[in-house]
Amino acid sequence: PAFKVLTVGGGGWKPQDYEAFNISLDSDDQVFASYYTFSDAYDLDGVLESSFATLYSELGSDDSKKATYIDHYYSGNNSSNPIDNTNWPAYRCAIGEMDKSAYIECVNNGS
């Protein structure tokens, strides 16, 4: 269980950042707590749209950001659906390729 709270601003009320909250399934204390803030976790500032595009390209070459993304994907509750080097391309390509054929090509290239 998790949710995100967006921070909006600027002239067009564009999303600037978000904070993710989760419940740790390993804990008896079933209370939502702050999990991470996007800008801090990925060291990216500005409008989220451009930050997401930057992060997508960095996930292919920055092992630290890749590890952070993988850890955050299931809101810290990763044991039942582990992301590994075999299935990583399917996860990474899903955030950057919306067209079916482009997605398949991306996964097959191991991007």
Residue pairs with C-beta under 8 A, 6 or more apart in sequence:
1 22
1 23
1 32
1 75
2 20
2 21
2 22
2 23
2 35
2 75
3 20
3 21
3 32
4 18
4 19
4 20
4 21
5 18
5 19
5 21
6 15
6 17
6 18
6 48
7 15
7 16
7 17
7 18
7 19
8 14
8 15
8 16
9 16
10 16
10 47
14 47
14 48
14 49
15 47
15 48
15 49
16 46
16 47
16 48
17 37
17 38
17 39
17 45
17 48
18 37
18 38
18 48
19 34
19 36
19 37
19 38
20 34
20 35
20 36
20 37
20 38
20 72
20 75
21 32
21 33
21 34
21 35
22 32
22 33
22 35
22 75
22 76
22 77
23 30
23 31
23 32
23 33
24 33
24 76
24 77
25 77
26 77
35 72
35 75
35 76
36 72
38 44
38 48
38 51
39 45
39 51
41 68
41 72
42 51
42 55
42 58
42 65
42 68
42 69
44 51
44 54
44 55
45 51
52 95
55 65
55 69
56 92
56 95
56 96
58 65
59 65
59 66
59 69
59 92
60 92
60 111
66 88
70 78
70 83
70 88
70 91
71 78
73 83
73 91
74 81
83 91
89 106
89 107
89 109
89 110
89 111
90 107
92 106
92 111
93 103
93 106
93 107
93 111
94 103
96 106
97 103
97 105
97 106
